[in-house]
């Protein structure tokens, strides 16, 4: 029982639990954005946004492919919202932060060890560095 308690109190498990809760809350926000803002916008320009009534009849069977089309469109819209409102801004901020951090080392041409940029001799192989 002690091992299980230790496992539950590790940072990874708690971080994962927080991520799942925040992910669920964020999903409801994105779904609301798609259902309340994007879908009416599509219907304003393209007609009916609901394809659930589309079907194909083969013999006596009805294949309601409209629900699948609705699900695909909803998925694509949610993916686009997540990409443009989360992934791209995060990537932009991360790239800007990485650009500010300038490397203070360089590779030795002889042994390929990391040495300070101002060094004139490698501390590992003692080769003269230009």
C-alpha positions as CSV (number, residue, x, y, z in Angstrom):
1,X,0.0,0.0,0.0
2,X,2.9,2.3,0.7
3,X,4.2,1.9,-2.9
4,X,0.8,2.7,-4.3
5,X,0.6,5.9,-2.2
6,X,4.1,6.9,-3.3
7,X,3.1,6.3,-6.9
8,X,0.0,8.5,-6.6
9,X,1.9,11.3,-5.0
10,X,4.5,11.5,-7.8
11,X,4.6,14.7,-9.8
12,X,3.8,12.9,-13.1
13,X,0.5,11.4,-11.9
14,X,-0.7,14.7,-10.4
15,X,0.4,16.7,-13.5
16,X,-1.5,14.2,-15.7
17,X,-4.7,14.5,-13.6
18,X,-4.5,18.3,-13.8
19,X,-4.0,18.1,-17.6
20,X,-7.0,15.8,-18.0
21,X,-9.2,18.2,-16.0
22,X,-8.0,21.3,-17.8
23,X,-8.3,19.4,-21.2
24,X,-11.9,18.5,-20.4
25,X,-12.7,22.1,-19.5
26,X,-10.9,23.4,-22.6
27,X,-12.8,20.9,-24.8
28,X,-16.1,22.3,-23.6
29,X,-14.9,25.8,-24.4
30,X,-13.8,24.8,-27.9
31,X,-17.0,22.9,-28.6
32,X,-19.1,25.9,-27.5
33,X,-17.0,28.1,-29.8
34,X,-17.6,25.7,-32.7
35,X,-21.3,25.2,-32.1
36,X,-22.2,28.8,-31.2
37,X,-19.9,30.8,-33.4
38,X,-18.4,28.9,-36.3
39,X,-21.3,26.7,-37.3
40,X,-23.8,29.6,-37.6
41,X,-21.1,31.5,-39.6
42,X,-20.9,28.6,-42.0
43,X,-24.7,28.4,-42.2
44,X,-24.8,32.1,-43.0
45,X,-22.6,31.6,-46.1
46,X,-23.3,28.0,-47.1
47,X,-26.8,27.1,-46.2
48,X,-27.8,24.5,-43.6
49,X,-24.9,23.5,-41.3
50,X,-26.7,20.3,-40.2
51,X,-26.1,17.3,-42.4
52,X,-27.7,14.7,-40.1
53,X,-30.7,14.1,-42.4
54,X,-28.5,12.9,-45.3
55,X,-28.9,9.2,-46.0
56,X,-28.5,6.5,-48.6
57,X,-31.2,3.8,-49.0
58,X,-30.1,0.4,-50.1
59,X,-33.0,-2.0,-50.2
60,X,-34.8,-1.5,-46.9
61,X,-31.7,-0.2,-45.1
62,X,-31.0,3.5,-44.5
63,X,-27.4,4.5,-44.1
64,X,-27.4,7.8,-42.2
65,X,-24.0,9.1,-43.4
66,X,-25.0,12.7,-42.5
67,X,-24.1,12.1,-38.8
68,X,-20.7,11.0,-39.9
69,X,-20.3,14.1,-42.1
70,X,-21.4,16.3,-39.1
71,X,-18.8,14.6,-36.9
72,X,-16.0,15.0,-39.4
73,X,-16.8,18.7,-39.9
74,X,-17.0,19.2,-36.2
75,X,-13.6,17.5,-35.7
76,X,-12.0,19.6,-38.4
77,X,-13.3,22.8,-36.9
78,X,-12.2,21.8,-33.4
79,X,-8.8,20.9,-34.7
80,X,-8.5,24.2,-36.6
81,X,-9.5,26.1,-33.5
82,X,-7.0,24.3,-31.3
83,X,-4.2,24.8,-33.9
84,X,-4.8,28.5,-34.5
85,X,-5.6,29.5,-30.9
86,X,-3.2,27.2,-29.0
87,X,-0.5,25.5,-31.1
88,X,0.6,28.5,-33.3
89,X,0.7,31.1,-30.5
90,X,2.6,28.6,-28.3
91,X,5.0,27.8,-31.0
92,X,5.6,31.4,-31.7
93,X,6.3,32.3,-28.1
94,X,8.6,29.2,-27.7
95,X,10.5,30.1,-30.9
96,X,11.0,33.7,-29.7
97,X,12.2,32.5,-26.3
98,X,14.6,30.1,-27.9
99,X,16.0,32.8,-30.2
100,X,16.9,35.0,-27.3
101,X,18.9,32.2,-25.6
102,X,22.2,32.4,-27.4
103,X,24.6,29.5,-27.1
104,X,27.7,30.3,-25.0
105,X,29.6,27.2,-26.2
106,X,30.9,25.9,-29.5
107,X,32.3,22.5,-30.6
108,X,36.0,21.7,-30.6
109,X,37.0,20.9,-34.2
110,X,39.3,18.1,-33.0
111,X,37.3,16.2,-30.3
112,X,33.8,17.8,-30.8
113,X,33.5,18.6,-27.1
114,X,31.5,21.6,-26.1
115,X,33.9,24.4,-25.1
116,X,33.3,28.1,-24.3
117,X,33.2,30.4,-27.3
118,X,36.0,32.6,-25.9
119,X,38.4,29.6,-25.4
120,X,41.5,29.5,-27.4
121,X,42.4,25.9,-26.4
122,X,40.1,22.9,-25.8
123,X,40.0,21.8,-22.2
124,X,39.5,18.1,-23.2
125,X,42.0,17.5,-26.0
126,X,44.2,20.6,-25.5
127,X,43.9,21.4,-29.2
128,X,44.5,25.0,-30.3
129,X,41.1,26.5,-31.4
130,X,40.9,29.4,-33.7
